[in-house]
Amino acid sequence: MRESPPELDQLLGDFPPEVRDLVRRCRETILEVMPEATERVYRGWRGVGFHHPAAGYVCAVLPADHQARVGFEHGHLLHDPDRLLEGTGKQVRYLVVTGWNERFAEVLDDFVSQAIALR
């Protein structure tokens, strides 16, 4: 796994260890699905965004007090039979991360794969 950008460590410094861990696990899973992605820390959003060379901006991981959220730019188009994605806007949907297990990693993997295929 590639090193995280130093700006990410700075961003996560104000969050509890469990939130930092969730963000890092989400990041690792996203980069496993799209290793060619570029990542950028957005201080204004307080998150890290992931861009695919062909699909463009795909998603971002956003830390919060007791959770992390993975925001999908075109989340309204993702197949979500279990209704795991949250949001009522026109296109962005969020996967709320409060804990980590193998099943959750598979769900995130699937959503990222779908998001890339949309483009």
N, C-alpha and C positions, 0 to 999 in steps of 0.2 A: 504494500500500500504506500502511496506517495505521502510525503510529509504535508501536513496541513499548513496553510499560509500563516505567517506570524500574526497577521491581523485577526485571524480566527481566535487564536489564543487570547489576544487582547479583548476581543468581543466577549468571550466566554468567561473572562476573569471575574465578572460580577455575579455570575450565576452559581447556584449550588452544585456540588460535584455530581449529583445524579442527573441534573439537566445537561451538564457538560458531557457526561457519558452518553446520554441519549442523542445529543447532537452529533457526536463523533461516530456513533454506530450508524445513524442515518447517513452521514457523509460517506462512510465506508461502503455501505450497501449501494448507494447511488453510484459511486465510482466503480464498483464491481460491475454494475450493469452497463455503465458507459465510461470506460476507462479513458476514452479520448476527450472527455468533457473538460472544459475549463471551468474553474470556480473563481468566484469573486466575492469578497466580503463587502457587504453594503452596510456601512455604519448607520445611515439614516433609517434603514429598514430593521437594523439590528439582526442581520441574518447573512447567510452565505447562499449565493445563487449559482446554479449550474447550467452551463450552456453546452449544447451538443453541436458539433460542426455542421451537421445537415439540418437538424431539427430546430436549432436556435435555443432560446431560453426555454428550459424545460421545467425547472422547479427551484425552490429555495427551502432551506432549513432555517427555522426561526425559533430561537430559544425563548422561553417564558419562565415565569416563576417556578412552576412545579411540573413543567412539561416542555416538549418541543412540538413544533408544528411543521409539517412539510406541505408547502403550498405549491400546487400545480397550476401553471399558467392557463391551461385549457382543461382544467379538472372537470368541467361540466360535460365534457365529451368522453370521460373515462367510464368504462364498464365497472359498476360498483354494486353488484347484487346484494351485498351485505350492508349497504348504506353506511360505509365507514367514513366517507368524505363529508366534511361539513362546509357550509357556506351557502349563501343565498344570492350572491352577486351574479352578474351575467356570465362569467367564465371561470374565475378562480375558485378552487376548492382546496380544503385543507385536511390533511390526515393528522389527527392529534395523537401524539406519542407520549404516553404516561408510563410505559414500561417496555421492556424488550424481551422477546423470546423468538424462537425459530419461526413460528407462524407469522409473527409480525414482520420479520425480515422478508418472508416470502410475499406477503401482501405488498410491502413497499417495493420489492423487486418487480412485481407484476405491474403496479401503477406506473413506475418509471419506464418500464418496457412499453406499456401502452402509450404513454405520453410521447415517447420518441417516435413510435409508429404513426402517430397522428399527423406528423409533419411530412 
